[in-house]
Amino acid sequence: MNTESTGKLTETMADFEIKDLRVSVEGREILKGVSLSVNKGEVHAVMGPNGSGKSTLSHTLMGHPNYKVISGQVLFKGKDILTLQPEQRAKLGMFLALQYPVVVPGITMSNFLRTAINAKRGYDGKDKSKAINVKEFRALLKDEMSVLRMDDSFLSRYVNEGFSGGEKKRAEILQMAVLKPEIAILDETDSGLDIDSIKFVSDAVNRMRGPELGVLIITHYTRVLKFIKPDYVHVLVNGEFVRSGGPELADWLEAKGYSEWVKEPAKAPAALEAR
Amino acid sequence: MAFTKSAVEELSSLHREPDWLRARRLTSFGIYEGLAVPDTKRQEDWRQVDLKGLDLEGYAPFQQPNGTAPLGALENVGATLRQRGTSPAVVAIAPELTRQGVIFMPLAEAARVHSELVQRYLFTGITPERDKFAALHAALFSGGSFLYVPDGVTIDDPLVSQFWSAGSGSAVLPHSLVIGGKGSRFQYVDEFLSADRQEAALASGSAEVFLEEGANVGYVALQHWSIKTWQFANQRFQLGRDSHLNALAIALGGQMARLRVEAILEGPGSTADLKGLFFGTGDQAFDFRTLQDHVGPHTTSDLLFKGALRDRAKSVYVGVVRVEPEARGSSSNQANRNLLLSEKAKATSEPILEILNNDILRCSHGATVGPVDPEHLFYLESRGIPHPVAERMLVQGFLGEVLDRIPVAQVREAVDQELAARIE
């Protein structure tokens, strides 16, 4: 609701709107009424200490079955996506880069990516004209893989099997790049990454920034925000947003940590930085 | 319609077999008559096997010659042997293999022309005494291949046998005998098929494989009998010094399909890689009994049996690892992974360790039974892949790790296609 400028009651919907979301996991309430508006073209950082509910937020938005919505809405393209299956959310234009991408033995990256792209194009195994052809597929991957410093051998490997931490995260961003979502949630994509990988991943995300993409970066540490500059920063503590602001809030957090709420730094420890 | 002594004699005459083989068949038949159907409550090796509904008297003893095997040329193979029932087999072998002394022919023919060689090995591994079905198999085996690869010969392209069952209501009991000479290297595939997916049959599909010193042998058995087939099959591998075996058993068909796989690691330093794959739908039941028998020192075995079951399909896996007193420095691994795709599908898994020498490097085992991993499903679905497609991909991926080991592209693709169709 926005009544400020005109004084009259007009509903200005953001492109992606989380309204008073309450979520429980195994009977315990984790998110206690979270609201957030994200427009395409914007980058929002959601920051918070351990256990604040960051991963619950990201998983709930994508529809993971372990997270139970108590109340609230998430509106995107005129729909409350909370009623949709993960695959439908993806088709609508949502994407989640997982903090811990799972290893899927027996399915090659190539098969995985191709099937996902085809699903998005509406190919159901029948009308071959809808399926991506080999040439298109290669062309689509070539640029993105070079930005992410991934060589062709990735495509013939099983999904995330034997990938290093950095390779897994890069593979997530590669998926994002080829699926071209309108709302992307990056769940701790920076955690466990060496500084080079953070740069490659950030470069790839920055390339995708633009009027057609809204990004929600979920992170503990401020480090990644030096590479992907957010437009807005929100601090999540104990299942609630306790402060929101511009990019300067990240700098403030880097200096103060989450000390106002809990004893945890928002800056990565030096040892992690050096790795 | 029953198994009789005269049927054994008739079959032996049909194959124009030498006297020694006819005598062996008759001896085996005597053993068959003397043995009872296994007691599935009391006999350890037969526990959990569901023999309800099996009527041994209801089958014709063998399939009369009734036409040649369906043709469909395989590419990139060194030799093929196709046989339907007891009809004469069609054999094609690359001339250079024959020049190198490779022998590849129907077992019945080999019993005549390479009598001494066949006599020395046949049914020495799978003896008729072990149970009633093994005795029946030894008495009335029909069809099957004989493959002999001389010392030092390497064959690049795989050799393939296809055995077709065609004649509802009869026994179809092929037997392959494979001998890999010293330092030989080759891959061999046995494929068992039913012309009609609904025909009733009593089948085996057994193999005895001998690896001499330093031999490197790949063996694949693809069981694709009709869904109304009772199968009782035995595979036995005898490993000589420093030999290496890569074995893969694939089970797709059968109403109740039992397969025993035994690797006897006798030669010091021998290694066996044993893989199994099964996929069951409807009311199919599979029964696998494996034995990794470490007889010699410094022997290594690695076993992985993987399967997926849907509808009301069942599987029983019982795997024995035996480390014999002389087998110091040996290492073994055993794993059985089962994917249940419906609530009524059921898999049981039982490892049995018999360690008679504690000076071993490693002896590990593990079993899993469960549905498709929900985290995997979520991951694929979060990329927009619809649930049924995601599930199919995960099942194919699960089985694919083993399937990729089939050395003949066309056979691999055919299995892939069938799985894709049956998983949906």
Interface residues (C-beta under 8 A of the other chain):
Chain A: M62 G63 H64 P65 Q85 P86 E87 R89 A90 K91 F95 L96 L98 P101 V102 V104 P105 G106 I107 N111 F112 T115 A116 A119 K120 Y158 Q175 L179
Chain B: D373 P374 E375 H376 F378 Y379 L380 E381 S382 R383 G384 I385 P386 H387 V389 A390 M393 L394 Q396 G397 F398 L399 G400 E401
